[in-house]
Amino acid sequence: MVDLTTEFAGIILKNPVITASGTFGYGEEFGQLIDLNLLGGIVVKGLSIEPMLGTQVPRLHETSSGMLNAIGLQNIGVRNFISHKLPYLRGYQTKIFANIFGYTSEDYLQVVNILNEEEGIAGYEVNISCPNVKKNGQLYGEDPSATYDLIKVIKQKSKCPVIVKLSPNVTDITVLAKAAQDGGADALSLINTVVGLSVDVETFKPRLGNITGGLSGPAIKPIALRMTHQVVQTVDLPVIAIGGIQTANDAIEFLLLGAKAVQIGTANFLDPRTSLKIIQGIKNYCNKKGFSKISSLIGNFKTD
């Protein structure tokens, strides 16, 4: 038997595999396909104060070893989530995380204040890859001072652990990791998608209605590994790793670097059972290597 239990920010997961926001709906969509109780956690689709329709189509484009998406954070809004989705999720023992976003600190705080009144949420994952309308549209996740200010006010109001989701579209991700830590974050998740573009040579137009989109999938795994390593070495906060994980070995690479858990994203579109296969694969690996618990594996990366 292998103990796959892992812990971060006071949250105990039965295993280190979480489904990533935006790739698993609100959980209910996949509940008819897999047993959600077998997952370590679920991060629901990003929630805003009011429902959002998202960007113009087309929104998805398959690329070499990945996918471009420009969904535009389409969602049903936090109040509809509480009324129509959260009751279903409360029926499972899997930890539920609410991904939240906004365009001003007040937007974020409104979502937090509403969620604070509800039971069944283990933590808030704060998407800082959103334009700050009070700073000429600069993304929170590209501005250390804005990141610090935002996380500080959220942490002051939050009744749940605050997990900050970092953007890779910066010169030095460790600067933003430090800003989030200084602001009071309880954990970090990384990385979000990498901005990309694809051109249709027949029409001479972009393949996405939004022109650019977020690149995810196996193509970004080396970037995610590098940034995970940098952040783990720089801050004291627990890290949840994301980026191109399709197999157990992919997940194990991040765990060896020191990530406490991993999130599975684009692979959910290819096979809804990917997360379950990765959980079993991690267990098999630990048995093979003689690890009786996952905590003994985490952080075993060697450079010599």
C-alpha positions in Angstrom: 0.0 0.0 0.0 1.2 3.5 -0.9 0.0 6.5 1.1 -0.7 9.2 -1.6 -1.9 11.7 1.0 -0.4 15.2 0.5 -0.9 18.5 2.3 -0.5 22.2 1.5 -1.8 25.3 3.2 -3.5 23.1 5.8 -5.5 21.3 3.1 -5.2 17.5 3.1 -5.7 15.7 -0.2 -6.2 12.0 -0.6 -3.8 12.1 -3.5 -1.8 14.9 -5.3 -3.9 14.9 -8.5 -6.3 17.9 -9.1 -8.2 18.8 -12.2 -7.4 22.3 -13.5 -9.7 25.2 -13.8 -11.3 25.6 -17.3 -10.7 22.0 -18.3 -13.1 20.2 -16.1 -16.2 22.4 -16.2 -17.8 22.6 -12.7 -17.1 19.0 -12.0 -20.7 17.8 -12.7 -20.0 17.5 -16.4 -17.4 14.8 -15.7 -19.3 13.1 -12.9 -21.1 10.8 -15.3 -17.8 9.7 -16.8 -15.5 9.1 -13.8 -15.8 8.7 -10.0 -15.0 12.2 -8.7 -14.3 10.7 -5.3 -11.1 9.2 -6.6 -9.6 12.7 -7.4 -7.5 14.6 -5.0 -9.3 17.8 -5.9 -11.2 19.7 -8.5 -10.7 23.4 -9.4 -13.9 24.7 -10.9 -14.2 26.9 -14.0 -13.3 30.5 -13.1 -16.0 32.5 -11.3 -16.7 36.2 -11.7 -19.2 38.4 -9.9 -21.7 38.3 -12.8 -22.1 35.7 -15.7 -19.8 36.3 -18.7 -20.4 35.2 -22.3 -16.7 35.0 -23.3 -15.0 35.9 -26.5 -16.1 35.6 -30.1 -15.6 32.3 -32.0 -13.5 30.4 -33.0 -12.2 29.8 -29.5 -10.1 26.7 -29.8 -7.3 25.6 -32.2 -5.2 22.5 -31.9 -1.4 23.1 -32.3 1.6 20.9 -32.4 1.7 19.2 -29.0 -0.9 21.6 -27.6 -3.9 23.7 -27.9 -4.6 27.4 -28.2 -7.7 28.7 -26.5 -9.4 32.1 -26.1 -12.6 31.3 -24.1 -12.7 34.7 -22.5 -13.4 33.3 -19.0 -17.0 32.5 -19.9 -18.8 31.4 -16.8 -22.2 31.3 -15.0 -21.3 33.8 -12.3 -20.6 33.0 -8.6 -24.2 33.2 -7.5 -25.4 30.7 -10.1 -22.5 28.5 -9.2 -23.6 28.4 -5.6 -27.2 27.8 -6.5 -26.8 25.2 -9.3 -23.3 23.6 -9.0 -22.0 23.7 -5.5 -24.8 21.5 -4.0 -23.8 18.7 -6.4 -20.2 19.0 -5.5 -20.9 18.9 -1.8 -21.9 15.3 -2.3 -18.3 14.2 -2.9 -15.4 13.8 -0.5 -13.0 15.4 -3.0 -11.7 18.8 -2.2 -13.3 21.6 -4.2 -11.4 24.8 -5.1 -13.0 27.9 -6.5 -11.0 29.7 -9.2 -11.9 33.4 -9.0 -11.1 36.4 -11.1 -12.0 40.1 -11.6 -10.9 43.3 -13.2 -10.6 45.4 -10.1 -9.8 44.4 -6.5 -13.4 45.1 -5.7 -14.5 42.5 -8.2 -12.4 39.9 -6.5 -13.5 40.8 -3.1 -17.2 40.6 -4.0 -16.7 37.0 -5.2 -14.7 36.1 -2.1 -17.3 37.7 0.2 -20.1 35.7 -1.5 -18.2 32.4 -1.4 -17.2 33.0 2.3 -20.8 32.3 3.2 -20.8 28.9 1.7 -19.7 25.4 2.9 -17.8 22.9 0.8 -15.0 25.0 -0.6 -11.4 24.1 0.4 -9.6 27.1 -1.0 -9.7 29.9 -3.5 -7.4 29.8 -6.5 -6.9 33.5 -7.6 -6.4 34.0 -11.3 -4.2 37.1 -11.6 -3.9 36.8 -15.4 -6.6 39.5 -15.7 -6.3 43.2 -16.8 -6.4 45.7 -13.9 -8.7 48.4 -15.3 -7.4 50.8 -12.7 -3.9 50.5 -14.1 -4.6 50.9 -17.8 -5.4 47.3 -18.3 -2.0 45.9 -17.2 -2.4 42.3 -16.0 -2.2 41.8 -12.2 0.1 38.9 -12.9 2.6 41.0 -14.7 2.9 43.7 -12.0 4.4 42.7 -8.6 3.0 45.7 -6.8 -0.5 45.0 -8.1 -0.1 41.3 -7.2 0.9 42.2 -3.7 -1.9 44.7 -3.2 -4.6 42.4 -4.6 -3.5 39.3 -2.6 -3.2 41.3 0.6 -6.8 42.6 0.5 -8.1 39.1 -0.6 -6.2 37.4 2.3 -7.7 39.9 4.8 -11.2 38.9 3.8 -10.8 35.3 2.8 -12.1 32.5 5.1 -10.3 29.9 3.0 -6.6 29.4 2.1 -5.6 31.6 -0.8 -3.8 30.0 -3.8 -2.3 32.4 -6.3 -2.2 31.2 -9.9 0.9 32.7 -11.6 1.3 33.6 -15.2 4.3 32.5 -17.2 4.1 35.6 -19.5 6.6 37.5 -17.4 10.4 38.1 -17.5 11.0 36.6 -14.0 8.2 34.5 -12.4 10.0 34.5 -9.1 9.4 38.2 -8.7 5.7 37.6 -8.9 5.9 34.6 -6.6 7.7 36.7 -4.0 5.0 39.4 -4.3 2.3 36.9 -3.8 4.1 35.5 -0.8 4.6 38.9 0.7 0.9 39.7 0.2 0.0 36.7 2.4 -0.7 33.9 -0.1 -1.0 30.4 1.4 0.1 28.6 -1.8 1.0 29.1 -5.4 -0.2 27.3 -8.6 1.7 27.5 -11.8 1.8 27.9 -14.6 -1.2 29.4 -16.4 -1.2 29.3 -20.2 1.5 30.8 -22.5 0.2 33.5 -24.9 0.4 32.4 -28.5 -1.0 33.0 -31.9 -1.8 30.9 -35.0 -2.4 32.1 -38.6 -4.5 30.5 -41.3 -2.4 30.8 -44.5 -5.5 30.3 -46.7 -7.6 33.2 -45.3 -4.6 35.2 -44.0 -6.5 35.6 -40.7 -5.9 34.5 -37.1 -7.3 31.1 -36.2 -8.8 32.5 -33.1 -11.5 35.1 -32.9 -9.6 36.9 -30.2 -6.4 36.8 -32.4 -4.2 35.5 -29.5 -4.9 32.8 -27.0 -3.4 30.7 -24.3 -1.2 27.8 -25.3 -1.5 24.7 -23.1 -0.7 21.0 -23.4 2.6 19.0 -23.7 4.3 21.9 -25.6 4.6 24.0 -22.4 5.7 21.3 -20.0 9.4 22.1 -20.1 8.6 25.8 -19.4 6.4 24.7 -16.5 9.1 22.5 -15.1 11.7 25.2 -15.3 9.4 27.8 -13.6 8.3 25.3 -10.9 11.9 24.6 -10.1 12.7 28.4 -9.9 9.7 29.1 -7.6 10.2 26.2 -5.3 13.8 27.3 -4.8 12.8 31.0 -4.2 9.8 31.1 -1.9 8.6 29.1 1.2 5.1 28.6 -0.1 3.8 25.2 -1.2 3.5 24.9 -5.0 0.9 23.2 -7.1 2.3 22.5 -10.6 0.4 22.8 -13.9 1.5 22.5 -17.5 1.4 19.7 -20.1 0.9 16.8 -17.7 -0.5 13.8 -19.6 1.1 10.8 -17.8 2.1 9.7 -14.4 5.8 10.2 -15.3 4.9 13.8 -16.3 3.4 14.4 -12.8 6.3 12.7 -11.1 8.7 15.1 -12.7 6.9 18.0 -11.0 6.6 16.2 -7.7 10.4 15.5 -7.7 11.0 19.2 -8.1 9.1 19.8 -4.9 5.5 20.4 -6.0 3.0 19.3 -3.4 0.4 18.5 -6.0 -0.3 18.7 -9.7 -3.2 19.9 -11.8 -4.3 18.1 -15.0 -5.6 20.4 -17.7 -5.7 19.9 -21.5 -5.3 16.1 -21.1 -8.9 16.0 -19.7 -10.2 16.9 -23.2 -8.3 13.9 -24.8 -9.4 11.4 -22.1 -11.6 12.2 -19.2 -10.0 9.3 -17.3 -6.5 10.8 -17.5 -6.4 12.0 -13.9 -7.4 8.5 -12.6 -4.7 6.9 -14.8 -2.1 9.3 -13.4 -3.1 8.5 -9.8 -2.7 4.8 -10.4 0.6 5.4 -12.3 2.0 7.4 -9.4 1.0 4.6 -7.0 2.7 2.0 -9.3 5.9 4.1 -9.5 6.1 4.5 -5.7 5.7 0.8 -5.3 8.4 0.1 -7.9 10.8 2.6 -6.3 10.1 1.6 -2.7 8.3 4.7 -1.5 5.6 3.9 1.0 4.3 7.4 1.0 4.2 10.2 -1.6 5.7 12.7 0.8 9.0 10.7 0.6 9.1 11.2 -3.1 8.3 14.9 -3.2 11.4 17.1 -3.5 13.9 14.4 -4.4 15.2 16.2 -7.4 19.0 15.9 -7.7 21.4 18.1 -9.6 24.6 16.0 -9.2 
